[in-house]
Amino acid sequence: MTETTPDWLYNQSAVIAHRMEDGELRLALITSMSGRRWVLPKGVIDPGESAAGSAQREALEEAGL
């Protein structure tokens, strides 16, 4: 018997953290835990969750934003 990966596991969201400050775009640069590389917080969109909700959760979980 072969296990198959559920389709929902392929739906992911990612975050490019930013804000406008004094009319200028500011980006949050996020590093991996080792601090050796730049990363984008991303993850699987759970069943019943919106892409925006998933992105917000990933920003909090992975970057504390």
CHARMM-style PDB file with segment names, atoms N, HN, CA, C and O in Angstrom:
ATOM      1  N   MET     1       0.841  -1.174   0.000  1.00  0.00      PROA
ATOM      2  CA  MET     1       0.000   0.000   0.000  1.00  0.00      PROA
ATOM      3  C   MET     1       0.891   1.245   0.000  1.00  0.00      PROA
ATOM      4  O   MET     1       1.833   1.339   0.788  1.00  0.00      PROA
ATOM      5  N   THR     2       0.598   2.175  -0.864  1.00  0.00      PROA
ATOM      6  HN  THR     2      -0.167   2.099  -1.504  1.00  0.00      PROA
ATOM      7  CA  THR     2       1.363   3.408  -0.975  1.00  0.00      PROA
ATOM      8  C   THR     2       0.592   4.556  -0.345  1.00  0.00      PROA
ATOM      9  O   THR     2      -0.581   4.770  -0.650  1.00  0.00      PROA
ATOM     10  N   GLU     3       1.263   5.298   0.543  1.00  0.00      PROA
ATOM     11  HN  GLU     3       2.216   5.124   0.792  1.00  0.00      PROA
ATOM     12  CA  GLU     3       0.620   6.473   1.128  1.00  0.00      PROA
ATOM     13  C   GLU     3       0.728   7.631   0.150  1.00  0.00      PROA
ATOM     14  O   GLU     3       1.747   7.796  -0.521  1.00  0.00      PROA
ATOM     15  N   THR     4      -0.313   8.421   0.075  1.00  0.00      PROA
ATOM     16  HN  THR     4      -1.141   8.287   0.620  1.00  0.00      PROA
ATOM     17  CA  THR     4      -0.285   9.610  -0.768  1.00  0.00      PROA
ATOM     18  C   THR     4      -0.310  10.851   0.110  1.00  0.00      PROA
ATOM     19  O   THR     4      -0.877  10.846   1.202  1.00  0.00      PROA
ATOM     20  N   THR     5       0.302  11.895  -0.376  1.00  0.00      PROA
ATOM     21  HN  THR     5       0.762  11.899  -1.264  1.00  0.00      PROA
ATOM     22  CA  THR     5       0.312  13.171   0.337  1.00  0.00      PROA
ATOM     23  C   THR     5      -0.990  13.897   0.052  1.00  0.00      PROA
ATOM     24  O   THR     5      -1.389  14.025  -1.106  1.00  0.00      PROA
ATOM     25  N   PRO     6      -1.666  14.378   1.110  1.00  0.00      PROA
ATOM     26  CA  PRO     6      -2.932  15.090   0.867  1.00  0.00      PROA
ATOM     27  C   PRO     6      -2.700  16.371   0.065  1.00  0.00      PROA
ATOM     28  O   PRO     6      -1.677  17.038   0.218  1.00  0.00      PROA
ATOM     29  N   ASP     7      -3.668  16.701  -0.791  1.00  0.00      PROA
ATOM     30  HN  ASP     7      -4.499  16.160  -0.915  1.00  0.00      PROA
ATOM     31  CA  ASP     7      -3.548  17.881  -1.651  1.00  0.00      PROA
ATOM     32  C   ASP     7      -3.335  19.169  -0.860  1.00  0.00      PROA
ATOM     33  O   ASP     7      -2.589  20.043  -1.300  1.00  0.00      PROA
ATOM     34  N   TRP     8      -3.990  19.301   0.322  1.00  0.00      PROA
ATOM     35  HN  TRP     8      -4.597  18.591   0.679  1.00  0.00      PROA
ATOM     36  CA  TRP     8      -3.882  20.544   1.091  1.00  0.00      PROA
ATOM     37  C   TRP     8      -2.454  20.812   1.540  1.00  0.00      PROA
ATOM     38  O   TRP     8      -2.105  21.957   1.827  1.00  0.00      PROA
ATOM     39  N   LEU     9      -1.626  19.781   1.604  1.00  0.00      PROA
ATOM     40  HN  LEU     9      -1.910  18.851   1.371  1.00  0.00      PROA
ATOM     41  CA  LEU     9      -0.250  19.964   2.062  1.00  0.00      PROA
ATOM     42  C   LEU     9       0.574  20.787   1.070  1.00  0.00      PROA
ATOM     43  O   LEU     9       1.624  21.320   1.429  1.00  0.00      PROA
ATOM     44  N   TYR    10       0.104  20.891  -0.172  1.00  0.00      PROA
ATOM     45  HN  TYR    10      -0.749  20.458  -0.464  1.00  0.00      PROA
ATOM     46  CA  TYR    10       0.841  21.646  -1.185  1.00  0.00      PROA
ATOM     47  C   TYR    10       0.464  23.120  -1.238  1.00  0.00      PROA
ATOM     48  O   TYR    10       1.081  23.883  -1.981  1.00  0.00      PROA
ATOM     49  N   ASN    11      -0.530  23.536  -0.470  1.00  0.00      PROA
ATOM     50  HN  ASN    11      -1.032  22.916   0.133  1.00  0.00      PROA
ATOM     51  CA  ASN    11      -0.937  24.936  -0.414  1.00  0.00      PROA
ATOM     52  C   ASN    11      -0.140  25.626   0.680  1.00  0.00      PROA
ATOM     53  O   ASN    11      -0.283  25.293   1.856  1.00  0.00      PROA
ATOM     54  N   GLN    12       0.704  26.592   0.302  1.00  0.00      PROA
ATOM     55  HN  GLN    12       0.821  26.863  -0.654  1.00  0.00      PROA
ATOM     56  CA  GLN    12       1.549  27.272   1.267  1.00  0.00      PROA
ATOM     57  C   GLN    12       1.384  28.784   1.167  1.00  0.00      PROA
ATOM     58  O   GLN    12       0.927  29.312   0.152  1.00  0.00      PROA
ATOM     59  N   SER    13       1.764  29.462   2.235  1.00  0.00      PROA
ATOM     60  HN  SER    13       2.135  29.034   3.059  1.00  0.00      PROA
ATOM     61  CA  SER    13       1.789  30.918   2.248  1.00  0.00      PROA
ATOM     62  C   SER    13       3.168  31.361   2.708  1.00  0.00      PROA
ATOM     63  O   SER    13       3.883  30.615   3.378  1.00  0.00      PROA
ATOM     64  N   ALA    14       3.530  32.571   2.342  1.00  0.00      PROA
ATOM     65  HN  ALA    14       2.950  33.177   1.798  1.00  0.00      PROA
ATOM     66  CA  ALA    14       4.806  33.142   2.765  1.00  0.00      PROA
ATOM     67  C   ALA    14       4.593  34.616   3.092  1.00  0.00      PROA
ATOM     68  O   ALA    14       3.569  35.201   2.740  1.00  0.00      PROA
ATOM     69  N   VAL    15       5.567  35.203   3.766  1.00  0.00      PROA
ATOM     70  HN  VAL    15       6.400  34.728   4.052  1.00  0.00      PROA
ATOM     71  CA  VAL    15       5.446  36.579   4.234  1.00  0.00      PROA
ATOM     72  C   VAL    15       6.634  37.409   3.763  1.00  0.00      PROA
ATOM     73  O   VAL    15       7.786  36.995   3.894  1.00  0.00      PROA
ATOM     74  N   ILE    16       6.343  38.574   3.218  1.00  0.00      PROA
ATOM     75  HN  ILE    16       5.407  38.910   3.111  1.00  0.00      PROA
ATOM     76  CA  ILE    16       7.361  39.602   3.021  1.00  0.00      PROA
ATOM     77  C   ILE    16       6.926  40.728   3.951  1.00  0.00      PROA
ATOM     78  O   ILE    16       6.053  41.530   3.618  1.00  0.00      PROA
ATOM     79  N   ALA    17       7.559  40.769   5.130  1.00  0.00      PROA
ATOM     80  HN  ALA    17       8.268  40.118   5.399  1.00  0.00      PROA
ATOM     81  CA  ALA    17       7.138  41.707   6.169  1.00  0.00      PROA
ATOM     82  C   ALA    17       7.553  43.126   5.797  1.00  0.00      PROA
ATOM     83  O   ALA    17       8.715  43.390   5.488  1.00  0.00      PROA
ATOM     84  N   HSD    18       6.572  44.039   5.833  1.00  0.00      PROA
ATOM     85  HN  HSD    18       5.628  43.825   6.083  1.00  0.00      PROA
ATOM     86  CA  HSD    18       6.846  45.421   5.440  1.00  0.00      PROA
ATOM     87  C   HSD    18       5.883  46.376   6.152  1.00  0.00      PROA
ATOM     88  O   HSD    18       4.889  45.956   6.744  1.00  0.00      PROA
ATOM     89  N   ARG    19       6.201  47.649   6.080  1.00  0.00      PROA
ATOM     90  HN  ARG    19       7.009  47.990   5.600  1.00  0.00      PROA
ATOM     91  CA  ARG    19       5.320  48.705   6.577  1.00  0.00      PROA
ATOM     92  C   ARG    19       5.694  50.007   5.885  1.00  0.00      PROA
ATOM     93  O   ARG    19       6.800  50.163   5.369  1.00  0.00      PROA
ATOM     94  N   MET    20       4.759  50.926   5.887  1.00  0.00      PROA
ATOM     95  HN  MET    20       3.860  50.799   6.307  1.00  0.00      PROA
ATOM     96  CA  MET    20       5.024  52.269   5.382  1.00  0.00      PROA
ATOM     97  C   MET    20       5.322  53.164   6.572  1.00  0.00      PROA
ATOM     98  O   MET    20       4.572  53.177   7.548  1.00  0.00      PROA
ATOM     99  N   GLU    21       6.405  53.905   6.495  1.00  0.00      PROA
ATOM    100  HN  GLU    21       7.014  53.894   5.703  1.00  0.00      PROA
ATOM    101  CA  GLU    21       6.779  54.819   7.567  1.00  0.00      PROA
ATOM    102  C   GLU    21       7.213  56.134   6.940  1.00  0.00      PROA
ATOM    103  O   GLU    21       8.169  56.180   6.166  1.00  0.00      PROA
ATOM    104  N   ASP    22       6.499  57.205   7.282  1.00  0.00      PROA
ATOM    105  HN  ASP    22       5.723  57.168   7.911  1.00  0.00      PROA
ATOM    106  CA  ASP    22       6.783  58.534   6.720  1.00  0.00      PROA
ATOM    107  C   ASP    22       6.811  58.501   5.194  1.00  0.00      PROA
ATOM    108  O   ASP    22       7.649  59.148   4.566  1.00  0.00      PROA
ATOM    109  N   GLY    23       5.887  57.742   4.605  1.00  0.00      PROA
ATOM    110  HN  GLY    23       5.205  57.217   5.115  1.00  0.00      PROA
ATOM    111  CA  GLY    23       5.778  57.661   3.157  1.00  0.00      PROA
ATOM    112  C   GLY    23       6.823  56.786   2.491  1.00  0.00      PROA
ATOM    113  O   GLY    23       6.892  56.743   1.262  1.00  0.00      PROA
ATOM    114  N   GLU    24       7.641  56.085   3.271  1.00  0.00      PROA
ATOM    115  HN  GLU    24       7.585  56.120   4.269  1.00  0.00      PROA
ATOM    116  CA  GLU    24       8.676  55.201   2.716  1.00  0.00      PROA
ATOM    117  C   GLU    24       8.373  53.753   3.074  1.00  0.00      PROA
ATOM    118  O   GLU    24       7.904  53.460   4.173  1.00  0.00      PROA
ATOM    119  N   LEU    25       8.643  52.859   2.146  1.00  0.00      PROA
ATOM    120  HN  LEU    25       9.024  53.096   1.252  1.00  0.00      PROA
ATOM    121  CA  LEU    25       8.465  51.435   2.367  1.00  0.00      PROA
ATOM    122  C   LEU    25       9.637  50.903   3.192  1.00  0.00      PROA
ATOM    123  O   LEU    25      10.798  51.119   2.842  1.00  0.00      PROA
ATOM    124  N   ARG    26       9.329  50.212   4.283  1.00  0.00      PROA
ATOM    125  HN  ARG    26       8.386  50.037   4.568  1.00  0.00      PROA
ATOM    126  CA  ARG    26      10.346  49.602   5.143  1.00  0.00      PROA
ATOM    127  C   ARG    26      10.143  48.095   5.120  1.00  0.00      PROA
ATOM    128  O   ARG    26       9.028  47.618   5.331  1.00  0.00      PROA
ATOM    129  N   LEU    27      11.207  47.344   4.866  1.00  0.00      PROA
ATOM    130  HN  LEU    27      12.112  47.732   4.694  1.00  0.00      PROA
ATOM    131  CA  LEU    27      11.144  45.886   4.856  1.00  0.00      PROA
ATOM    132  C   LEU    27      11.818  45.335   6.097  1.00  0.00      PROA
ATOM    133  O   LEU    27      12.819  45.883   6.558  1.00  0.00      PROA
ATOM    134  N   ALA    28      11.277  44.258   6.640  1.00  0.00      PROA
ATOM    135  HN  ALA    28      10.464  43.813   6.265  1.00  0.00      PROA
ATOM    136  CA  ALA    28      11.913  43.564   7.757  1.00  0.00      PROA
ATOM    137  C   ALA    28      12.749  42.432   7.165  1.00  0.00      PROA
ATOM    138  O   ALA    28      12.212  41.546   6.499  1.00  0.00      PROA
ATOM    139  N   LEU    29      14.036  42.456   7.398  1.00  0.00      PROA
ATOM    140  HN  LEU    29      14.472  43.176   7.939  1.00  0.00      PROA
ATOM    141  CA  LEU    29      14.919  41.394   6.943  1.00  0.00      PROA
ATOM    142  C   LEU    29      15.013  40.353   8.049  1.00  0.00      PROA
ATOM    143  O   LEU    29      15.326  40.681   9.193  1.00  0.00      PROA
ATOM    144  N   ILE    30      14.744  39.107   7.708  1.00  0.00      PROA
ATOM    145  HN  ILE    30      14.490  38.840   6.778  1.00  0.00      PROA
ATOM    146  CA  ILE    30      14.659  38.032   8.691  1.00  0.00      PROA
ATOM    147  C   ILE    30      15.739  37.009   8.375  1.00  0.00      PROA
ATOM    148  O   ILE    30      15.909  36.595   7.229  1.00  0.00      PROA
ATOM    149  N   THR    31      16.469  36.609   9.419  1.00  0.00      PROA
ATOM    150  HN  THR    31      16.331  36.946  10.351  1.00  0.00      PROA
ATOM    151  CA  THR    31      17.514  35.603   9.225  1.00  0.00      PROA
ATOM    152  C   THR    31      17.065  34.267   9.790  1.00  0.00      PROA
ATOM    153  O   THR    31      16.145  34.185  10.603  1.00  0.00      PROA
ATOM    154  N   SER    32      17.742  33.231   9.336  1.00  0.00      PROA
ATOM    155  HN  SER    32      18.490  33.297   8.676  1.00  0.00      PROA
ATOM    156  CA  SER    32      17.511  31.900   9.900  1.00  0.00      PROA
ATOM    157  C   SER    32      17.977  31.910  11.349  1.00  0.00      PROA
ATOM    158  O   SER    32      18.617  32.863  11.792  1.00  0.00      PROA
ATOM    159  N   MET    33      17.660  30.859  12.081  1.00  0.00      PROA
ATOM    160  HN  MET    33      17.140  30.084  11.721  1.00  0.00      PROA
ATOM    161  CA  MET    33      18.071  30.800  13.490  1.00  0.00      PROA
ATOM    162  C   MET    33      19.588  30.863  13.636  1.00  0.00      PROA
ATOM    163  O   MET    33      20.094  31.392  14.626  1.00  0.00      PROA
ATOM    164  N   SER    34      20.308  30.334  12.670  1.00  0.00      PROA
ATOM    165  HN  SER    34      19.898  29.904  11.866  1.00  0.00      PROA
ATOM    166  CA  SER    34      21.776  30.378  12.733  1.00  0.00      PROA
ATOM    167  C   SER    34      22.305  31.769  12.388  1.00  0.00      PROA
ATOM    168  O   SER    34      23.451  32.099  12.694  1.00  0.00      PROA
ATOM    169  N   GLY    35      21.451  32.589  11.741  1.00  0.00      PROA
ATOM    170  HN  GLY    35      20.520  32.320  11.492  1.00  0.00      PROA
ATOM    171  CA  GLY    35      21.871  33.921  11.339  1.00  0.00      PROA
ATOM    172  C   GLY    35      22.739  33.936  10.096  1.00  0.00      PROA
ATOM    173  O   GLY    35      23.328  34.964   9.761  1.00  0.00      PROA
ATOM    174  N   ARG    36      22.822  32.820   9.417  1.00  0.00      PROA
ATOM    175  HN  ARG    36      22.343  31.985   9.689  1.00  0.00      PROA
ATOM    176  CA  ARG    36      23.706  32.709   8.247  1.00  0.00      PROA
ATOM    177  C   ARG    36      23.039  33.023   6.909  1.00  0.00      PROA
ATOM    178  O   ARG    36      23.716  33.221   5.900  1.00  0.00      PROA
ATOM    179  N   ARG    37      21.699  33.066   6.912  1.00  0.00      PROA
ATOM    180  HN  ARG    37      21.149  32.905   7.732  1.00  0.00      PROA
ATOM    181  CA  ARG    37      21.025  33.323   5.635  1.00  0.00      PROA
ATOM    182  C   ARG    37      19.712  34.047   5.868  1.00  0.00      PROA
ATOM    183  O   ARG    37      19.130  33.985   6.951  1.00  0.00      PROA
ATOM    184  N   TRP    38      19.256  34.738   4.825  1.00  0.00      PROA
ATOM    185  HN  TRP    38      19.728  34.789   3.945  1.00  0.00      PROA
ATOM    186  CA  TRP    38      17.973  35.430   4.871  1.00  0.00      PROA
ATOM    187  C   TRP    38      16.881  34.425   4.560  1.00  0.00      PROA
ATOM    188  O   TRP    38      17.073  33.530   3.738  1.00  0.00      PROA
ATOM    189  N   VAL    39      15.734  34.568   5.215  1.00  0.00      PROA
ATOM    190  HN  VAL    39      15.578  35.295   5.883  1.00  0.00      PROA
ATOM    191  CA  VAL    39      14.625  33.638   4.991  1.00  0.00      PROA
ATOM    192  C   VAL    39      13.313  34.402   4.855  1.00  0.00      PROA
ATOM    193  O   VAL    39      13.193  35.549   5.285  1.00  0.00      PROA
ATOM    194  N   LEU    40      12.340  33.740   4.251  1.00  0.00      PROA
ATOM    195  HN  LEU    40      12.438  32.808   3.902  1.00  0.00      PROA
ATOM    196  CA  LEU    40      10.961  34.212   4.226  1.00  0.00      PROA
ATOM    197  C   LEU    40      10.154  33.248   5.093  1.00  0.00      PROA
ATOM    198  O   LEU    40      10.165  32.044   4.836  1.00  0.00      PROA
ATOM    199  N   PRO    41       9.453  33.748   6.114  1.00  0.00      PROA
ATOM    200  CA  PRO    41       8.587  32.853   6.882  1.00  0.00      PROA
ATOM    201  C   PRO    41       7.535  32.260   5.948  1.00  0.00      PROA
ATOM    202  O   PRO    41       6.842  32.994   5.243  1.00  0.00      PROA
ATOM    203  N   LYS    42       7.417  30.950   5.942  1.00  0.00      PROA
ATOM    204  HN  LYS    42       7.980  30.354   6.514  1.00  0.00      PROA
ATOM    205  CA  LYS    42       6.437  30.295   5.078  1.00  0.00      PROA
ATOM    206  C   LYS    42       5.987  29.008   5.725  1.00  0.00      PROA
ATOM    207  O   LYS    42       6.651  28.477   6.615  1.00  0.00      PROA
ATOM    208  N   GLY    43       4.859  28.513   5.272  1.00  0.00      PROA
ATOM    209  HN  GLY    43       4.320  28.944   4.548  1.00  0.00      PROA
ATOM    210  CA  GLY    43       4.359  27.252   5.788  1.00  0.00      PROA
ATOM    211  C   GLY    43       3.084  26.833   5.106  1.00  0.00      PROA
ATOM    212  O   GLY    43       2.545  27.536   4.252  1.00  0.00      PROA
ATOM    213  N   VAL    44       2.617  25.676   5.501  1.00  0.00      PROA
ATOM    214  HN  VAL    44       3.055  25.104   6.194  1.00  0.00      PROA
ATOM    215  CA  VAL    44       1.421  25.080   4.915  1.00  0.00      PROA
ATOM    216  C   VAL    44       0.175  25.816   5.405  1.00  0.00      PROA
ATOM    217  O   VAL    44       0.064  26.167   6.580  1.00  0.00      PROA
ATOM    218  N   ILE    45      -0.753  26.040   4.487  1.00  0.00      PROA
ATOM    219  HN  ILE    45      -0.663  25.755   3.533  1.00  0.00      PROA
ATOM    220  CA  ILE    45      -2.061  26.599   4.846  1.00  0.00      PROA
ATOM    221  C   ILE    45      -2.900  25.432   5.365  1.00  0.00      PROA
ATOM    222  O   ILE    45      -3.234  24.520   4.610  1.00  0.00      PROA
ATOM    223  N   ASP    46      -3.235  25.464   6.641  1.00  0.00      PROA
ATOM    224  HN  ASP    46      -2.963  26.206   7.255  1.00  0.00      PROA
ATOM    225  CA  ASP    46      -4.010  24.387   7.251  1.00  0.00      PROA
ATOM    226  C   ASP    46      -5.423  24.351   6.664  1.00  0.00      PROA
ATOM    227  O   ASP    46      -5.939  25.384   6.237  1.00  0.00      PROA
ATOM    228  N   PRO    47      -6.053  23.175   6.638  1.00  0.00      PROA
ATOM    229  CA  PRO    47      -7.430  23.075   6.146  1.00  0.00      PROA
ATOM    230  C   PRO    47      -8.345  24.037   6.904  1.00  0.00      PROA
ATOM    231  O   PRO    47      -8.316  24.094   8.133  1.00  0.00      PROA
ATOM    232  N   GLY    48      -9.155  24.789   6.164  1.00  0.00      PROA
ATOM    233  HN  GLY    48      -9.179  24.743   5.166  1.00  0.00      PROA
ATOM    234  CA  GLY    48     -10.078  25.737   6.760  1.00  0.00      PROA
ATOM    235  C   GLY    48      -9.462  27.090   7.086  1.00  0.00      PROA
ATOM    236  O   GLY    48     -10.167  27.993   7.536  1.00  0.00      PROA
ATOM    237  N   GLU    49      -8.154  27.247   6.867  1.00  0.00      PROA
ATOM    238  HN  GLU    49      -7.581  26.514   6.501  1.00  0.00      PROA
ATOM    239  CA  GLU    49      -7.457  28.500   7.160  1.00  0.00      PROA
ATOM    240  C   GLU    49      -7.292  29.297   5.863  1.00  0.00      PROA
ATOM    241  O   GLU    49      -7.094  28.714   4.798  1.00  0.00      PROA
ATOM    242  N   SER    50      -7.372  30.618   5.952  1.00  0.00      PROA
ATOM    243  HN  SER    50      -7.533  31.092   6.818  1.00  0.00      PROA
ATOM    244  CA  SER    50      -7.159  31.443   4.767  1.00  0.00      PROA
ATOM    245  C   SER    50      -5.660  31.624   4.540  1.00  0.00      PROA
ATOM    246  O   SER    50      -4.858  31.417   5.450  1.00  0.00      PROA
ATOM    247  N   ALA    51      -5.291  32.009   3.326  1.00  0.00      PROA
ATOM    248  HN  ALA    51      -5.943  32.177   2.586  1.00  0.00      PROA
ATOM    249  CA  ALA    51      -3.876  32.269   3.030  1.00  0.00      PROA
ATOM    250  C   ALA    51      -3.363  33.419   3.884  1.00  0.00      PROA
ATOM    251  O   ALA    51      -2.238  33.367   4.381  1.00  0.00      PROA
ATOM    252  N   ALA    52      -4.184  34.464   4.062  1.00  0.00      PROA
ATOM    253  HN  ALA    52      -5.098  34.506   3.659  1.00  0.00      PROA
ATOM    254  CA  ALA    52      -3.765  35.607   4.887  1.00  0.00      PROA
ATOM    255  C   ALA    52      -3.585  35.195   6.343  1.00  0.00      PROA
ATOM    256  O   ALA    52      -2.625  35.609   6.994  1.00  0.00      PROA
ATOM    257  N   GLY    53      -4.502  34.386   6.852  1.00  0.00      PROA
ATOM    258  HN  GLY    53      -5.282  34.050   6.323  1.00  0.00      PROA
ATOM    259  CA  GLY    53      -4.396  33.909   8.231  1.00  0.00      PROA
ATOM    260  C   GLY    53      -3.161  33.057   8.433  1.00  0.00      PROA
ATOM    261  O   GLY    53      -2.484  33.158   9.456  1.00  0.00      PROA
ATOM    262  N   SER    54      -2.871  32.215   7.451  1.00  0.00      PROA
ATOM    263  HN  SER    54      -3.420  32.133   6.619  1.00  0.00      PROA
ATOM    264  CA  SER    54      -1.677  31.375   7.510  1.00  0.00      PROA
ATOM    265  C   SER    54      -0.414  32.232   7.497  1.00  0.00      PROA
ATOM    266  O   SER    54       0.522  31.971   8.252  1.00  0.00      PROA
ATOM    267  N   ALA    55      -0.387  33.244   6.650  1.00  0.00      PROA
ATOM    268  HN  ALA    55      -1.147  33.456   6.037  1.00  0.00      PROA
ATOM    269  CA  ALA    55       0.783  34.124   6.564  1.00  0.00      PROA
ATOM    270  C   ALA    55       0.991  34.866   7.881  1.00  0.00      PROA
ATOM    271  O   ALA    55       2.126  35.015   8.335  1.00  0.00      PROA
ATOM    272  N   GLN    56      -0.091  35.331   8.496  1.00  0.00      PROA
ATOM    273  HN  GLN    56      -1.013  35.210   8.127  1.00  0.00      PROA
ATOM    274  CA  GLN    56       0.026  36.011   9.793  1.00  0.00      PROA
ATOM    275  C   GLN    56       0.585  35.065  10.855  1.00  0.00      PROA
ATOM    276  O   GLN    56       1.441  35.451  11.650  1.00  0.00      PROA
ATOM    277  N   ARG    57       0.099  33.836  10.862  1.00  0.00      PROA
ATOM    278  HN  ARG    57      -0.597  33.522  10.216  1.00  0.00      PROA
ATOM    279  CA  ARG    57       0.559  32.850  11.835  1.00  0.00      PROA
ATOM    280  C   ARG    57       2.042  32.556  11.629  1.00  0.00      PROA
ATOM    281  O   ARG    57       2.796  32.478  12.599  1.00  0.00      PROA
ATOM    282  N   GLU    58       2.464  32.395  10.385  1.00  0.00      PROA
ATOM    283  HN  GLU    58       1.851  32.459   9.597  1.00  0.00      PROA
ATOM    284  CA  GLU    58       3.874  32.112  10.094  1.00  0.00      PROA
ATOM    285  C   GLU    58       4.768  33.281  10.500  1.00  0.00      PROA
ATOM    286  O   GLU    58       5.860  33.075  11.029  1.00  0.00      PROA
ATOM    287  N   ALA    59       4.306  34.505  10.254  1.00  0.00      PROA
ATOM    288  HN  ALA    59       3.419  34.672   9.825  1.00  0.00      PROA
ATOM    289  CA  ALA    59       5.098  35.683  10.645  1.00  0.00      PROA
ATOM    290  C   ALA    59       5.325  35.700  12.150  1.00  0.00      PROA
ATOM    291  O   ALA    59       6.416  36.026  12.617  1.00  0.00      PROA
ATOM    292  N   LEU    60       4.293  35.349  12.903  1.00  0.00      PROA
ATOM    293  HN  LEU    60       3.407  35.084  12.524  1.00  0.00      PROA
ATOM    294  CA  LEU    60       4.418  35.325  14.364  1.00  0.00      PROA
ATOM    295  C   LEU    60       5.292  34.157  14.819  1.00  0.00      PROA
ATOM    296  O   LEU    60       6.201  34.335  15.631  1.00  0.00      PROA
ATOM    297  N   GLU    61       5.015  32.966  14.294  1.00  0.00      PROA
ATOM    298  HN  GLU    61       4.277  32.822  13.635  1.00  0.00      PROA
ATOM    299  CA  GLU    61       5.743  31.769  14.736  1.00  0.00      PROA
ATOM    300  C   GLU    61       7.228  31.819  14.371  1.00  0.00      PROA
ATOM    301  O   GLU    61       8.084  31.489  15.192  1.00  0.00      PROA
ATOM    302  N   GLU    62       7.525  32.224  13.158  1.00  0.00      PROA
ATOM    303  HN  GLU    62       6.829  32.492  12.491  1.00  0.00      PROA
ATOM    304  CA  GLU    62       8.894  32.115  12.674  1.00  0.00      PROA
ATOM    305  C   GLU    62       9.717  33.377  12.860  1.00  0.00      PROA
ATOM    306  O   GLU    62      10.944  33.308  12.930  1.00  0.00      PROA
ATOM    307  N   ALA    63       9.060  34.536  12.943  1.00  0.00      PROA
ATOM    308  HN  ALA    63       8.063  34.592  12.886  1.00  0.00      PROA
ATOM    309  CA  ALA    63       9.827  35.778  13.012  1.00  0.00      PROA
ATOM    310  C   ALA    63       9.436  36.668  14.191  1.00  0.00      PROA
ATOM    311  O   ALA    63      10.087  37.682  14.443  1.00  0.00      PROA
ATOM    312  N   GLY    64       8.389  36.301  14.907  1.00  0.00      PROA
ATOM    313  HN  GLY    64       7.860  35.477  14.703  1.00  0.00      PROA
ATOM    314  CA  GLY    64       7.951  37.115  16.023  1.00  0.00      PROA
ATOM    315  C   GLY    64       7.344  38.433  15.606  1.00  0.00      PROA
ATOM    316  O   GLY    64       7.280  39.371  16.400  1.00  0.00      PROA
ATOM    317  N   LEU    65       6.893  38.515  14.349  1.00  0.00      PROA
ATOM    318  HN  LEU    65       6.945  37.753  13.704  1.00  0.00      PROA
ATOM    319  CA  LEU    65       6.291  39.760  13.829  1.00  0.00      PROA
ATOM    320  C   LEU    65       4.778  39.670  13.838  1.00  0.00      PROA
ATOM    321  OT1 LEU    65       4.101  40.616  13.438  1.00  0.00      PROA
TER     322      LEU     65
END
